[in-house]
């Protein structure tokens, strides 16, 4: 009888090696046996049903962003919903970020075709891993959470810095097989870092220090599973937003939430990735919006309102002069100083 290792079985079945060992220990894999200090498994053994996936679903679970992202739109959903078309059959979000609008649209309209995109490779990998490997994500994050919660402040900092270093080393290596660990590390760092920031330095390395949360919810299993279900038929892309052009037609609702234009010269926060998004890029985006609007797509764009700091700044009024511009109030949620947080005006721009 041909035998394989637990590691080989894990690769074959798409689950973690630790999960295979647990299944062996529970006598749920026929013919599995200990050889020295490792499990060996018949090569023709069938993958057992995962009882965790067979438990009854919670009927009314609402999905929410699985990471905190600068410029997240949860607080503006009520205003953005006023811009939704009556029906959404095709949906596109070229700068998906944390996905608050995405999950809202998926739950409310169940569109038949959906394409999302972001230039942040690590973020889009996390979306894919949650869609395809949610059991493994939950398992890894549960371990991280248990370990982190049990530590004192000093040991927590050591663990945080080790995970941050590991994340950056995997980011540099950029190996295809590291996607699952990268996704779990991204979520862990997002839940435990200062203020939930995702920020990289000039070399593209994550450099946010640890936060001071007592019991951070590193593994929200119910939400991760709800997100996974909603993403099941979503096309996930990573690249320049202009690559979404081929998907967009006259039956598509497009929500565009780019890196915001800084309100002042010292307020710049565009380091979601290593790519610059200045006024030149904002103008190019406005031209892209004009183009897809001419196709007949329904388009909504959000951005900062420069009139918060300069009443004479008509930058967006000019580049979006063909469209409707609404000013709505929002709270600035991410700022290093609490005195810099408060209600400001933001823009919602639409072609209908």
Residue pairs with C-beta under 8 A, 6 or more apart in sequence:
1 31
1 42
1 43
2 42
2 43
2 44
3 35
3 40
3 41
3 42
3 43
4 12
4 40
4 41
4 42
4 43
5 38
5 39
5 40
5 41
6 17
6 20
6 21
6 24
6 38
6 39
6 40
6 41
7 17
7 20
9 20
9 29
9 41
9 45
10 16
10 17
10 19
10 20
12 47
13 20
13 47
14 133
15 47
15 50
15 135
15 136
16 136
16 139
16 140
18 139
19 135
19 136
19 139
20 29
20 39
20 41
21 39
23 29
23 32
23 48
24 32
24 39
24 41
28 48
29 41
29 45
29 48
30 42
30 45
30 46
31 41
31 42
31 45
32 39
32 40
32 41
32 42
32 45
33 39
33 40
34 40
50 135
52 135
52 138
53 135
58 222
61 222
61 223
61 225
61 226
62 103
62 107
62 226
63 103
63 106
63 107
63 223
63 226
63 227
63 229
63 230
64 74
64 100
64 103
64 223
65 72
65 74
65 98
65 99
65 100
65 103
66 98
66 99
66 126
66 130
66 187
66 220
66 223
66 224
66 227
67 98
67 123
67 126
67 186
67 187
67 190
67 191
67 196
67 198
68 98
68 190
68 191
68 196
69 97
69 98
69 123
69 196
69 198
69 272
70 97
70 197
70 198
70 269
70 272
70 334
71 97
71 257
71 259
71 260
71 334
72 97
72 98
72 100
72 333
73 80
73 97
73 98
73 100
73 101
73 257
73 302
74 98
74 100
75 330
75 331
75 333
76 302
76 328
76 330
76 346
76 348
77 100
77 101
77 104
79 326
79 328
79 348
80 101
80 104
80 255
80 300
80 302
80 348
81 104
83 300
83 348
83 350
84 105
84 108
84 109
84 253
85 253
85 298
85 352
87 109
88 105
88 108
88 109
88 111
88 253
89 109
89 111
89 112
89 113
89 251
90 111
90 112
90 113
90 114
90 247
90 249
90 251
90 252
90 253
91 102
91 105
91 106
91 109
91 111
91 113
91 114
91 115
91 252
91 253
91 254
91 255
92 114
92 115
92 116
92 117
92 244
92 247
92 248
92 252
92 253
92 254
92 255
92 297
93 99
93 101
93 102
93 115
93 116
93 117
93 254
93 255
93 256
93 257
94 116
94 117
94 118
94 241
94 244
94 254
94 256
95 117
95 118
95 119
95 241
95 256
95 257
95 258
95 259
96 102
96 116
96 117
96 118
96 123
96 124
96 127
96 257
97 118
97 123
97 257
97 272
99 116
99 127
99 227
101 255
101 257
102 114
102 116
102 255
103 227
103 230
105 111
105 253
105 255
106 114
106 230
106 234
107 230
111 253
113 235
113 247
114 233
114 234
114 235
115 234
115 235
115 237
115 244
115 247
116 127
116 234
116 235
116 236
116 237
117 124
117 236
117 237
117 238
117 239
117 241
117 243
117 244
118 124
118 238
119 238
119 239
119 240
119 241
119 272
119 273
119 275
120 198
120 238
120 272
120 273
121 238
121 273
122 171
122 182
122 183
122 186
123 186
123 198
123 272
124 236
124 237
124 238
125 179
125 182
125 183
125 186
125 238
126 182
126 183
126 186
126 187
127 231
127 234
127 236
128 179
128 183
128 236
129 136
129 137
129 179
129 180
129 182
129 183
129 184
130 137
130 183
130 224
130 227
130 228
130 231
131 228
131 231
131 232
131 234
131 236
133 180
134 224
134 225
134 227
134 228
136 180
137 180
137 183
137 184
137 187
137 224
138 219
138 221
138 224
138 225
140 180
140 181
140 184
141 184
141 187
141 188
141 218
141 219
141 224
142 219
142 221
144 163
144 184
144 188
144 218
144 219
145 216
145 217
145 218
145 219
147 159
148 156
148 159
148 188
148 192
148 216
148 218
149 215
151 159
156 192
156 210
157 210
160 189
160 192
160 193
160 210
161 210
163 185
163 188
163 189
164 189
164 206
166 181
166 185
167 182
167 185
167 186
167 189
167 206
168 205
168 206
170 178
170 181
170 182
170 185
171 182
171 204
171 205
171 206
172 205
187 218
188 218
189 206
189 208
190 196
190 198
191 213
191 216
191 217
191 218
192 210
192 211
192 213
192 216
192 218
193 208
193 209
193 210
193 211
194 208
194 209
194 210
194 211
194 212
195 211
195 334
195 336
196 211
196 334
197 208
197 334
198 206
198 208
198 272
199 206
199 207
199 208
199 269
199 271
199 272
200 206
200 207
200 271
200 272
200 273
200 274
201 207
201 271
202 274
204 273
204 274
235 247
237 243
237 244
241 256
241 258
241 285
241 288
242 288
244 254
245 288
245 291
245 292
248 254
248 292
248 295
248 297
249 295
249 296
249 297
250 295
250 296
250 297
251 296
252 292
252 297
252 298
253 297
253 298
253 299
253 300
254 292
254 297
254 298
254 299
254 300
255 299
255 300
255 301
255 302
256 285
256 289
256 299
256 300
256 301
256 302
257 301
257 302
258 277
258 281
258 282
258 285
258 301
258 303
259 270
259 272
259 277
260 269
260 270
260 303
260 304
261 279
261 282
261 303
261 304
261 306
261 315
261 316
262 268
262 269
262 270
262 304
263 304
263 306
263 308
263 309
263 344
264 309
269 334
270 276
270 277
270 278
279 315
282 303
282 315
282 316
282 319
283 319
285 301
286 319
286 320
289 299
289 301
289 320
289 323
289 349
289 351
290 322
292 299
293 299
293 322
293 323
293 351
297 351
298 350
298 351
298 352
299 323
299 350
299 351
299 352
300 348
300 349
300 350
301 320
301 323
301 347
301 348
301 349
301 350
302 346
302 347
302 348
302 349
303 316
303 346
303 347
303 349
304 344
304 346
304 347
305 316
305 327
305 344
305 345
305 346
305 347
306 313
306 314
306 315
306 316
307 313
307 327
307 345
308 344
308 345
316 325
316 347
316 349
317 325
320 349
322 351
323 349
323 350
323 351
324 349
324 350
324 351
324 352
325 347
325 348
325 349
326 347
326 348
326 349
326 350
327 345
327 346
327 347
327 348
328 345
328 346
328 347
328 348
329 343
329 344
329 345
329 346
330 343
330 344
330 345
330 346
331 341
331 342
331 343
331 344
332 340
332 341
332 342
332 343
332 344
333 341
335 341
